[in-house]
Amino acid sequence: MMSAKWDDNRLMRWISNPAPTALYDRQLVWLSFGLMMVGLIMVSSASIPVSVRLVDEPFYFAMRQGVYLVGALIIAGVAMQIPLSRWQQLSIPLLFISLALLLAVLLVGKSVNGASRWLPMGFFNLQPAEVAKLSLFLFIAGYLVRRHGEVRESVTGFLKPLAVLVVIAGLLLLQPDLGSVVVMFVTTVGMLFIAGAKLWQFGVLLFTGLGLVGLLIIAEPYRVARVTSFLDPWQDPFGSGYQLTQSLMAFGRGSWWGQGLGNSIQKLEYLPEAHTDFVIAVLAEELGLIGVTVVLLMVFALVFRALFIGKRCLEANQLFGGFLAFGIGIWFAFQALVNVGAAAGIMPTKGLTLPLVSYGGSSLFIMSTAVALLLRIDHEYRLETAQAHQRIVSHEKRKRTKA
């Protein structure tokens, strides 16, 4: 009896007390698990009506999401075992693999709602754009290590990684997938800024990027319709503004505390993509403003951990891990902002997932791998710090012994 009580106390201390000597970031682990569990619960709730309609099984998508979660944890576990030096070596091969996948999806990809973004892989559909995001950020981090001085001192060093981005963006726009292009652009610019590129270069790049995005929007009627419906969705509530008006109704019904888990009306086939891109709207309706705030705080706490890890690594001259951690942090933050902003009517709809929460195997696998990379970066930093401390202690002991 006493032993069981002692074990319970030990477990509670392990969960609640900070562990400065631990060789991994405990907060990052709990935040990631928490977001995954929120995603599983909300996907289960939001997908029941569409599951019943499609396969007459209410928890069809929930079970698939559960399997994806298990697969994501296995992939993350494998990714954490790979040293950062090996990831740096693989960054260029992975970039070429992602380019091959982007070409393949244009040739044999599965078309959904007029966009060819998925490669059928049997149990799930692979979205090469997700693979391309992580591959690009690994490549950029490696490039910034190899050409750090060149990036800071010359325009050529600044433009080379952007040339790679342009190639990937061209393939993505053929799908079409403007949302992923914007995420990659913002994250790449953020990583170059952290690396010390000159401010005037960012001014030129920003205006050029905004101009190109404007041209891309004007070039496609469906993108113009999205922008105009975002500005005034109630002008055409049963046409171009339908999805956003239904999402706004979900937010309005949620009020402060929500209608209760499982009590959403908008998920009853009123709100399209309720369990994927607009899962935050169902969460808002069922758990209210408080629930949305808690989830966003969890996401941005994870982002803060990523930026903190990156800052410590750069200070310790661990450049690859530092640049990559900053890239992952910017990526998660911007994608979460776009997803929630689109559902709340603050931004045009972009078809981007909420990190670790929305339904989908590709997004969950890649986001989990990114979190695993953060844990590996932090682990190697802590290991190096512990070894350096041990060397100092040993040196001091030897000095005292000689004295």
C-alpha positions as CSV (number, residue, x, y, z in Angstrom):
1,M,0.0,0.0,0.0
2,M,2.8,2.4,1.0
3,S,4.7,1.4,-2.2
4,A,1.7,2.2,-4.4
5,K,1.3,5.6,-2.7
6,W,5.0,6.4,-3.1
7,D,4.8,5.4,-6.8
8,D,1.8,7.8,-7.3
9,N,3.7,10.6,-5.6
10,R,6.7,10.0,-7.8
11,L,4.5,10.0,-10.9
12,M,2.9,13.3,-10.0
13,R,6.3,14.9,-9.3
14,W,7.6,13.7,-12.7
15,I,4.6,15.2,-14.5
16,S,4.4,18.5,-12.6
17,N,8.0,19.5,-11.5
18,P,10.5,21.1,-13.9
19,A,13.4,18.8,-14.8
20,P,16.4,21.0,-15.7
21,T,18.7,17.9,-16.1
22,A,16.3,16.1,-18.5
23,L,17.8,15.7,-22.0
24,Y,14.6,16.6,-23.8
25,D,12.0,19.4,-23.7
26,R,9.1,18.0,-21.6
27,Q,6.8,21.0,-22.3
28,L,7.2,20.5,-26.0
29,V,6.2,16.8,-25.7
30,W,3.1,17.6,-23.6
31,L,2.0,20.4,-25.8
32,S,2.3,18.2,-28.9
33,F,0.4,15.4,-27.3
34,G,-2.3,17.8,-26.1
35,L,-2.9,19.2,-29.6
36,M,-3.0,15.7,-31.1
37,M,-5.6,14.7,-28.5
38,V,-7.7,17.8,-29.1
39,G,-7.5,17.1,-32.8
40,L,-8.6,13.5,-32.4
41,I,-11.6,14.5,-30.2
42,M,-12.7,17.4,-32.5
43,V,-12.2,15.3,-35.7
44,S,-14.3,12.6,-34.1
45,S,-17.1,15.1,-33.3
46,A,-17.0,17.1,-36.6
47,S,-16.8,14.1,-38.9
48,I,-19.8,12.0,-37.7
49,P,-22.4,13.4,-40.2
50,V,-20.1,13.1,-43.2
51,S,-19.0,9.6,-42.1
52,V,-22.6,8.4,-41.8
53,R,-23.4,9.8,-45.3
54,L,-20.3,8.3,-47.0
55,V,-19.9,4.9,-45.4
56,D,-22.7,4.6,-42.9
57,E,-20.2,4.4,-40.1
58,P,-20.2,7.3,-37.6
59,F,-16.6,7.0,-36.5
60,Y,-15.0,6.1,-39.8
61,F,-12.8,9.3,-40.0
62,A,-12.2,9.2,-36.3
63,M,-10.7,5.7,-36.5
64,R,-8.6,6.7,-39.5
65,Q,-7.3,9.8,-37.5
66,G,-6.4,7.4,-34.7
67,V,-4.4,5.2,-37.0
68,Y,-2.7,8.3,-38.4
69,L,-1.8,9.4,-34.9
70,V,-0.2,6.0,-34.2
71,G,1.7,6.2,-37.5
72,A,2.7,9.8,-36.7
73,L,4.2,8.8,-33.4
74,I,6.1,5.9,-35.0
75,I,7.5,8.3,-37.7
76,A,8.4,10.9,-35.0
77,G,10.1,8.2,-32.9
78,V,12.3,7.2,-35.9
79,A,13.0,10.8,-36.8
80,M,14.2,11.6,-33.3
81,Q,16.9,8.8,-33.5
82,I,18.6,10.4,-36.5
83,P,21.4,12.9,-35.6
84,L,21.1,16.4,-36.9
85,S,24.4,16.0,-38.9
86,R,22.6,13.2,-40.8
87,W,19.5,15.4,-41.4
88,Q,21.9,18.1,-42.8
89,Q,23.5,15.6,-45.2
90,L,20.0,14.4,-46.3
91,S,18.6,17.9,-46.9
92,I,19.5,18.1,-50.6
93,P,18.4,14.5,-51.4
94,L,15.1,15.1,-49.6
95,L,14.6,18.3,-51.6
96,F,15.0,16.4,-54.9
97,I,12.6,13.7,-53.6
98,S,10.0,16.4,-52.8
99,L,10.5,17.9,-56.3
100,A,9.9,14.4,-57.9
101,L,6.7,14.0,-55.8
102,L,5.5,17.4,-56.9
103,L,6.0,16.4,-60.5
104,A,4.4,13.0,-60.0
105,V,1.2,14.6,-58.5
106,L,0.8,16.7,-61.6
107,L,0.9,13.5,-63.8
108,V,-0.9,10.9,-61.7
109,G,-2.3,12.8,-58.8
110,K,-5.8,12.5,-57.4
111,S,-8.0,15.5,-58.2
112,V,-10.4,16.8,-55.5
113,N,-12.5,19.9,-56.1
114,G,-10.5,20.8,-59.2
115,A,-7.1,20.6,-57.5
116,S,-4.5,17.8,-58.1
117,R,-2.7,17.8,-54.7
118,W,-2.8,14.1,-53.6
119,L,-1.0,10.9,-54.5
120,P,-3.0,7.8,-53.7
121,M,-0.9,5.6,-51.4
122,G,-3.4,2.9,-50.5
123,F,-4.6,3.7,-47.0
124,F,-4.1,7.4,-47.3
125,N,-3.5,10.1,-49.9
126,L,0.0,11.7,-49.7
127,Q,0.1,15.4,-50.2
128,P,3.5,16.3,-51.6
129,A,3.2,19.9,-50.7
130,E,3.5,18.9,-47.0
131,V,6.7,17.0,-47.8
132,A,8.0,19.9,-49.8
133,K,7.6,22.3,-46.9
134,L,9.8,20.3,-44.5
135,S,12.3,19.5,-47.2
136,L,12.6,23.1,-48.2
137,F,13.2,24.3,-44.6
138,L,15.8,21.6,-44.1
139,F,17.5,22.7,-47.3
140,I,17.4,26.4,-46.3
141,A,18.8,25.6,-42.8
142,G,21.7,23.6,-44.4
143,Y,22.3,26.4,-47.0
144,L,22.4,29.0,-44.3
145,V,25.1,27.0,-42.5
146,R,27.2,26.5,-45.6
147,R,26.7,30.1,-47.0
148,H,26.1,32.1,-43.8
149,G,28.7,34.8,-44.7
150,E,27.5,35.0,-48.3
151,V,23.9,35.5,-47.2
152,R,24.8,38.4,-45.0
153,E,27.2,40.1,-47.4
154,S,25.9,39.7,-50.9
155,V,22.7,39.8,-52.9
156,T,23.6,36.5,-54.6
157,G,23.7,34.6,-51.4
158,F,20.3,36.0,-50.5
159,L,18.8,35.1,-53.9
160,K,20.0,31.5,-54.3
161,P,17.6,29.9,-51.8
162,L,14.8,32.1,-53.3
163,A,15.5,30.5,-56.7
164,V,14.8,27.1,-55.2
165,L,11.6,28.4,-53.7
166,V,10.5,29.8,-57.1
167,V,10.9,26.3,-58.7
168,I,8.8,24.7,-55.9
169,A,6.3,27.5,-56.1
170,G,5.9,27.0,-59.8
171,L,5.1,23.3,-59.3
172,L,2.7,24.0,-56.5
173,L,0.8,26.7,-58.5
174,L,0.2,24.1,-61.3
175,Q,-1.8,22.0,-58.8
176,P,-2.9,24.8,-57.8
177,D,-1.9,25.4,-54.2
178,L,-1.3,29.1,-53.5
179,G,-1.7,28.6,-49.7
180,S,1.4,26.4,-49.4
181,V,3.4,28.8,-51.6
182,V,2.6,31.7,-49.2
183,V,3.6,29.6,-46.1
184,M,6.9,28.6,-47.7
185,F,7.6,32.2,-48.8
186,V,7.0,33.7,-45.4
187,T,9.0,31.0,-43.6
188,T,11.9,31.3,-46.0
189,V,12.0,35.0,-45.7
190,G,11.9,34.6,-41.9
191,M,14.8,32.2,-41.9
192,L,16.9,34.6,-44.1
193,F,16.1,37.5,-41.8
194,I,17.3,35.4,-38.8
195,A,20.5,34.6,-40.7
196,G,21.2,38.3,-41.0
197,A,20.3,39.3,-44.5
198,K,20.1,43.1,-45.1
199,L,16.9,44.9,-44.4
200,W,16.6,46.6,-47.8
201,Q,16.6,43.2,-49.4
202,F,13.5,42.3,-47.5
203,G,11.8,45.5,-48.5
204,V,12.3,44.7,-52.2
205,L,11.3,41.1,-51.6
206,L,8.2,42.0,-49.7
207,F,6.9,44.4,-52.4
208,T,7.8,41.9,-55.1
209,G,6.1,39.0,-53.3
210,L,2.9,41.1,-52.6
211,G,2.8,42.1,-56.3
212,L,3.2,38.5,-57.5
213,V,0.5,37.3,-55.1
214,G,-1.8,40.0,-56.4
215,L,-1.2,39.0,-60.0
216,L,-1.8,35.3,-59.2
217,I,-5.1,36.2,-57.5
218,I,-6.2,38.3,-60.5
219,A,-5.1,35.6,-63.0
220,E,-7.6,33.1,-61.6
221,P,-11.4,33.9,-61.3
222,Y,-11.9,31.4,-58.4
223,R,-9.2,33.3,-56.4
224,V,-10.9,36.6,-57.1
225,A,-14.1,35.1,-55.9
226,R,-12.5,33.9,-52.7
227,V,-11.1,37.4,-52.0
228,T,-14.3,39.2,-52.7
229,S,-16.3,36.6,-50.7
230,F,-13.9,37.1,-47.8
231,L,-14.4,40.9,-47.9
232,D,-18.2,40.5,-47.9
233,P,-19.4,36.9,-47.6
234,W,-23.0,37.9,-46.9
235,Q,-23.3,39.4,-50.4
236,D,-23.6,35.9,-51.8
237,P,-24.3,33.7,-48.7
238,F,-25.5,30.7,-50.8
239,G,-22.7,31.0,-53.4
240,S,-19.1,32.1,-53.1
241,G,-19.6,33.2,-49.5
242,Y,-21.4,30.0,-48.3
243,Q,-18.5,28.3,-46.5
244,L,-17.4,31.4,-44.7
245,T,-20.9,32.4,-43.6
246,Q,-21.5,29.0,-42.2
247,S,-18.2,29.1,-40.4
248,L,-19.0,32.6,-38.9
249,M,-22.4,31.2,-37.7
250,A,-20.5,28.4,-35.9
251,F,-18.3,31.0,-34.2
252,G,-21.4,33.1,-33.3
253,R,-23.3,30.1,-31.8
254,G,-20.3,29.2,-29.7
255,S,-20.3,32.4,-27.7
256,W,-18.1,32.2,-24.6
257,W,-18.4,28.6,-23.5
258,G,-19.9,26.9,-26.5
259,Q,-22.9,24.6,-27.1
260,G,-21.1,21.6,-25.5
261,L,-19.0,18.8,-27.1
262,G,-20.9,17.1,-29.8
263,N,-23.7,19.7,-30.0
264,S,-22.6,21.5,-33.2
265,I,-25.3,22.2,-35.8
266,Q,-23.0,23.5,-38.5
267,K,-21.2,20.1,-38.7
268,L,-24.5,18.6,-39.9
269,E,-23.4,19.0,-43.5
270,Y,-24.0,22.8,-43.4
271,L,-20.3,23.6,-43.1
272,P,-18.1,22.0,-45.8
273,E,-14.8,20.5,-44.8
274,A,-15.9,20.7,-41.1
275,H,-13.3,18.1,-40.0
276,T,-10.4,19.3,-42.1
277,D,-9.7,22.9,-42.9
278,F,-12.6,24.3,-40.7
279,V,-12.3,22.1,-37.6
280,I,-11.6,25.2,-35.6
281,A,-15.1,26.5,-36.5
282,V,-16.7,23.3,-35.0
283,L,-14.4,23.6,-32.0
284,A,-15.5,27.3,-31.6
285,E,-19.2,26.2,-31.8
286,E,-18.9,23.4,-29.3
287,L,-16.3,24.8,-26.9
288,G,-16.7,28.5,-27.4
289,L,-14.2,31.4,-27.3
290,I,-12.6,29.8,-24.2
291,G,-11.9,26.6,-26.1
292,V,-10.5,28.3,-29.1
293,T,-8.3,30.5,-26.9
294,V,-6.9,27.5,-25.0
295,V,-6.0,25.7,-28.3
296,L,-4.4,28.8,-29.8
297,L,-2.4,29.3,-26.6
298,M,-1.2,25.7,-26.9
299,V,-0.2,26.2,-30.5
300,F,1.7,29.4,-29.8
301,A,3.3,28.0,-26.6
302,L,4.7,25.2,-28.9
303,V,5.9,28.0,-31.3
304,F,7.5,29.9,-28.5
305,R,9.4,26.7,-27.4
306,A,10.6,26.3,-31.0
307,L,11.9,29.9,-31.2
308,F,13.5,29.6,-27.7
309,I,15.3,26.4,-28.8
310,G,16.4,28.1,-32.0
311,K,17.8,31.1,-30.1
312,R,19.7,28.9,-27.6
313,C,21.3,26.9,-30.5
314,L,22.4,30.0,-32.4
315,E,23.9,31.4,-29.2
316,A,25.8,28.1,-28.8
317,N,26.9,28.2,-32.5
318,Q,24.8,25.2,-33.4
319,L,23.7,26.9,-36.6
320,F,21.8,24.1,-38.4
321,G,19.6,23.3,-35.4
322,G,19.1,26.9,-34.7
323,F,18.0,27.9,-38.2
324,L,15.8,24.9,-38.5
325,A,14.1,25.4,-35.2
326,F,13.3,29.0,-36.2
327,G,11.9,27.8,-39.5
328,I,9.6,25.3,-37.9
329,G,8.4,27.9,-35.4
330,I,7.6,30.4,-38.1
331,W,5.9,27.7,-40.2
332,F,3.7,26.5,-37.4
333,A,2.8,30.1,-36.3
334,F,1.9,31.4,-39.8
335,Q,0.0,28.3,-40.8
336,A,-2.1,28.4,-37.6
337,L,-2.8,32.1,-38.1
338,V,-3.9,31.5,-41.7
339,N,-6.1,28.5,-40.8
340,V,-7.9,30.2,-37.9
341,G,-8.0,33.6,-39.7
342,A,-9.7,32.0,-42.7
343,A,-12.3,30.3,-40.5
344,A,-13.0,33.5,-38.6
345,G,-13.2,35.7,-41.8
346,I,-10.0,37.6,-41.1
347,M,-8.2,36.1,-44.1
348,P,-9.2,34.6,-47.5
349,T,-9.7,30.8,-47.4
350,K,-6.4,29.0,-48.2
351,G,-7.0,25.3,-47.5
352,L,-4.3,25.0,-44.9
353,T,-4.5,22.7,-41.9
354,L,-4.3,23.6,-38.2
355,P,-1.0,22.1,-37.1
356,L,-1.5,18.7,-35.3
357,V,-5.2,19.2,-35.0
358,S,-6.9,19.0,-38.5
359,Y,-7.8,15.7,-40.1
360,G,-5.3,14.2,-42.6
361,G,-2.4,11.8,-42.7
362,S,0.1,13.9,-44.7
363,S,-0.1,16.9,-42.5
364,L,0.0,15.0,-39.3
365,F,3.0,12.9,-40.4
366,I,5.0,15.9,-41.5
367,M,4.0,18.1,-38.5
368,S,4.9,15.3,-36.1
369,T,8.3,14.9,-37.8
370,A,8.9,18.6,-37.4
371,V,8.2,18.4,-33.7
372,A,10.5,15.3,-33.5
373,L,13.2,17.4,-35.2
374,L,12.7,20.2,-32.5
375,L,13.1,17.6,-29.8
376,R,16.2,16.3,-31.5
377,I,17.6,19.8,-31.8
378,D,16.9,20.5,-28.1
379,H,18.3,17.1,-27.1
380,E,21.7,17.7,-28.9
381,Y,21.9,21.2,-27.4
382,R,21.3,19.8,-23.9
383,L,23.7,16.9,-24.4
384,E,26.5,19.3,-25.6
385,T,25.8,21.6,-22.7
386,A,25.9,18.8,-20.2
387,Q,29.2,17.4,-21.7
388,A,30.7,20.9,-21.6
389,H,29.7,21.3,-18.0
390,Q,31.2,17.9,-17.2
391,R,34.5,18.8,-18.8
392,I,34.6,22.0,-16.8
393,V,33.9,20.1,-13.5
394,S,36.6,17.5,-14.4
395,H,39.1,20.2,-15.2
396,E,38.4,22.0,-11.9
397,K,38.8,18.7,-10.0
398,R,42.2,18.0,-11.6
399,K,43.3,21.6,-10.7
400,R,42.3,21.1,-7.1
401,T,44.0,17.7,-7.0
402,K,47.3,19.1,-8.3
403,A,47.1,22.0,-5.8
